[in-house]
Amino acid sequence: MQLARVALRLRPHYRALVTPGVLVLLCLLPVLLYLPFLNAPFERDESVYATIARGLLHGQVPYQDLFDNKPPLVFGWYALAFAVFGEDDVAPRLVAAVLLSLTTLTLFAEARLLFSSRVAYLAAAAFSLSTGLPFVALHANTEAYMLLPMVMSLLAFTIGMRSGRMWWFLAAGALGALSVMTKQVAVWNLAALALTAVVWGWRSRNPLIGRAAPLLFLAAGTAGAVALVVSPFFAAGALGDMAYANLSYNGLYIAAVTLGDRIVNLAQGSAFVFAIAAPLLAASGVGLLKLLLRRKRALDYLLVAWAVASIAGVAMAGRFYPHYFLQAIPAAAVLAALLAFEYLPGPGSRRVPRRALFGVAMLTVLALVTNSALYLAPSRSEQRVAPDVFYHRQWAENSEFLGAYIAARTNSDDTIFNLGRESQVYFYADRRPAARYFYDYVYSYEAETIHATVDALRTEKPVYIIDSIQPPLFKPSDRPPEFERLLSEDYKYEGHLYFADLYRLKAR
């Protein structure tokens, strides 16, 4: 009895110590999940960002000197990672993991503003565990950098709605703009905040200027942050190049996907993501439905609008690659936590129906089996289910050795060119691309870029041209004829190494 009394007295103190400790562990989980993958070779998207970031550190201007269709802040994050931790493939992934840890903390704060502390902990746990999903996270892609300002923008907006202080809407706009300037699809989440500001302000009893104030402050914050980000490109005379890459080219990129392709891509991408995250996605769908049916608060509708916007961002490009779905994970985590809270043991909890319990068990088994296969036997699983992914990974691993081969046979001020999409070669060879359009994806959507690239190569005369348009991922006929003429006139064939044909500049 005496021990029981002592335990009751100490319980609040234990709780005061344990609760922050649990939150710290949840916030550290993304870093822990990333650790085994930090040294993996760069995949295609990562290598593009790394190549541009390295060029940025050496005085080159993104878009003007090195083309890509992503907003500039992702290059800034990579450049910062290289400047702080060194120019290797660990640095940007370490920064991405830390940002996801901070996103976990921010999402906890957002869920705590909307719901109880238990819901907040469940949401943080669901999100932090999801950062370990294969192909969705575990690499330094744009979404990993976009989520923190995107969720912080929602948090600032929520505080503004609760406090009525307009400066929070200004901060929400600025943070939302930073997420958009990391990846364009975050514009949907910013639009959801703007729509909420209009509806919430209009329903208030304030004068007209007071009703419009939340939207005006949100717009001012957005405009200020965008102006700050684009100002260096304006000063460098590259604003037109930036606008072309982020607006005009992306319009071509999106329009190239037909409705039929979108449906097929949606089916394939959703099926894979559901297989690895079935309990989370199913629970979030039910949680969204329950929220709509049960709640009537303005903040609840804010969460619903933000969740729908996240889904719109995933669908924007019409391709549905697994890492696109990371944008929807924060909203899914909160909605799933809201549902789980109702059935977990505690005051006022509800009993789980047997059919629902069976369904949860089956979805959990599906996710565990799929993730186990991808973690324990990744190469075998990829080769059977997604052979293209398997070859991409093999080529990424071999690109380190190919880069070392080229580095040993060139000088540090020499340039090279990869005809294909394996931009890893530039990074691992530590050699500058010889042309602005340094990978061939852009050629599929803008034919003029082929002529511009060939002209640049004739002028620059890179020491090596690495042709990675090779089977089994590509057909030799995929090589543009302009490059055939260039190779036959100015280059000699050196041989096939790993996944590429090598051509060396003829002696003059």
Steps between C-alpha positions, in 0.01 A plus 500: 500500500780737591674432167175563315460836670856597414443396138186714479692799634785452253280432195466870400877542525564191289249626247673839488827323419373227269275714279775732367727198468251325274473809282879525473521135391228550242680803362828308479343203325532646145874541553531144633306360205723690257829382648529169306441684171721806541787352296287364216596640157301794372194410295410705193312790656750535783789510255339783304460710814852414612650598165321835498585565867867434434484737204331758721786477749744558213327807360256353250141623488218243509273503193736731311805271511346171618139416423242325715127548547500514881481824702828642629484423871568130456833593340560735791441219752747276317756779478460570873543130578818485291637818657441370854565125473711465187424412139388138527174307478456492879465876551164575332340186645612594848345844457182343360476268802541791742232699317261205521573479873406866535191434289399233752524756779306760300229250414471410868447868585238535225308190612517618861340833402218318326444200725616335824857418597439129433396576144811715462730220616326250273534736203870557570555125531315425175697762309843414640449129425388587147836665427636145481272394214713373207497722190269749673770642725857385584657727239565871466227584253312829484213384720731441796599868492154631410307351793648706784404847366172354373397368843640809676282711272193305612606538864543878470164529324330296775650720771376804307147362489504425871663824613366741238846657460568589139878459523451124514332510160796696368731227630275231354522662157879531515545139612253378239697685233822335617338159460382593149850621415625158603245311287217652301233252613487666844306779329186293562557508876555874485181533295312304770615755759391786274156344449462448874604860563231624260221287648602552862545874454172540313303320771637728771314808625789736429479791253594425140869583545509280809346211308760532226792543741595129538517455123688826450761415761534147359551644151751757628707231670491287186603785272780611731654153524474439125663836428784417737565164335490626140703816562842332445380369163373845408839645589678233292275557198361146531141582595371404154687169513353431843147580381542275196622206708240527775196610298524450124695175502294354783188580300640287217601231748147475645318530166702213353315248721174388343188421702552129437858521622387685810252226584758226451762691700249564777409132520863386508628764739206475739515120505866504600462768766191328640694173523768658718278737701159331500406556869592869488316574176189305594484660846551848358216451251260393774629777726431760229146372459435504876638852528265625231198331655568586863681833528383850418795715608675725250834342594367157405408625155848650475649155554263348244587764239871455567471120465315532168764748381775251587329237285469753216874565529574130467282479188620825338763353266291193411789257554449380860855396584517360855696794642221735385273347766721634781316832461178338625655315795473787758126542442452122491686465830272749680180351357609145584593608853158657543336168415740290710438719804137390510587132535818494707457411869411801710210705635212512255665260254285290268514127440636393164248289304625152415474558126698821529760327718539227239538761227766686697689176556495415128616847397778488758616160374502633143714798597738293713554237230560760228737711708687192623560386142625844396724535807638146528533409131479830309681393183302177461170673572572784257614263226176304521251780556663808341792405273551861386559604861746213539706614201485863611648396833769287335598787273511739796740268682720460192503874437748542786749273323433657163554843652833388645606366159427833331659703780824304458511581128408868505622819664305691763418781256377264226130463425302186421149428376258220581265415217220351707363548850780373721616835636678316781801477268559876523499491877717193549747607230507851650485649151277782373228429241590637160150624422212673675259211427720238660250213497268390223160500671438852377548396137173306512295815562691777321669405171694827482706393800661226292638751249611734778682217675680378187610856422632538856692170474661602172616821666602357839645171366471282811774240538251218547144439384343221702211336318273337759208456261551125519298179534313375693359840602532663158531410135803623302255664260398735781820697441425821307658500149671834568717326758582223253653755265688673782650172622603384153665832417682598821527190722644152496343202669697390807286206608209388715544535874237396757180646354633747240686539174794738536608740227818705533576823318727443201850645529540831324 
